């Protein structure tokens, strides 16, 4: 449904600009209206993009895709990365919203911003 390379390019552009984007904005860039099925399909592509990037030593890009309501990725983003919690000891949030989650997301967004601005 979604072309991973096109989605990745959108996220790299957002990272270079130092911006997070909402799920709806990414879907609109890809030519779709926001629907729950489209968002779920997008999330699968975002997970694949991050897996591929991690293999290349890149910071995650999916962290840049956030809910409009609170500026955080959805719960699925945290769950999909829970297997990495041991590697991230010390900064893994105890909850998927609130101040701790916002600090965790800001840290990882900043890593993506710095990495892609240097490219």
N, C-alpha and C positions, 0 to 999 in steps of 0.2 A: 504494500500500500504506500508506505513512505520510503523514499529513497534515502538511505542512511547518509550518503555523501552530501546530498542537498541539505539535510537536516544538520549535519555536522558543520557545513559552511555557514549556516545561519547562526549556530552557536559560537563558532569562532569569531564571526563578525561582532556578535554581542560582547564576547570576552574582550576583544580588541578595543571596543568602545567603552568598556567598563560598566556594562549594563546587564542586569538580569532581564529576562523576558517572561511573560506569562505563557501558560499553556495555550491560551487563546491566541496570543500574538504569534507563536510558532505555527500553530495550525493555520492561521490566516496567511502567513508567509508561504506556506505550502499549498495554499489554495483551498482550504477547507474551513467550514464553520465549526465552532466548538460543539462537540457532542461527547457524551461519556464514552461511547465505543471508539471514537476517533482518538480521544485522550488516552485510552488504554492502549491502543495500537501505537501511539506516539511514545508512550512510556517504554514499551518493548524495544523500540528503536533507540531510545535514549540509553537504555541499559546496554545494548549492543555497542553503541558508540563509546560508552565509558569502558567497557571490557576491552575493546580494541585499543583505545587510547592508553589504558593502564599497561597493556602489553608493550606499548612503545615508550613507556615512561612519562606519559603526559598526565597532567592533572585532569580530573573529571570535568566534563562540560555539562552534564545533566543537572548539576547543582545550580546552574544559571536559569533553569526553567522552574518558575514558581507560581504559586496560586496568587491571584489578584487580591484576594481577601487579606492575606497576612505576609506576603512576600517570602513564603517558605515553600520548598518542594513538598509534594504530597507525601503521605505516610509511606507509600510504596517505594519512594526513593530511599528512605531510611531503611526499610525492610530489605530491599534489594542489596544493600551494602552492609547488612548486619554481619555477614561472614567476614568482613574486614575489621570488625571491632577490635580484635586482638592486636592487629597491626597498628591500630590507632589509639592504643591505650592512652588514657589521659585526656583525650578531647572528644570521645564518643558521648553524645548526649544521652541522658537517661530518659528523655521524653522527646516526642516528635513535634512539639510546639513549645512556645514559651521562650524565655530568655536564653536558656542553655542551648536550645536548638538553633535560635537565631545567631548566637555566637559561633556555633559550629558551622553553620551554613556560610556566614560571613567570612570565616577563615578560609573555607574551601573555595568560595567565590573569588576571594582576593588572590588565592594561588592561581586560579584560572586566568584572572585579569593580568597578573604580572607575567605569567608564562606566555600568553598569546600576544601581549603588547610588545614583548621582546622579539617576536618573530617577524 
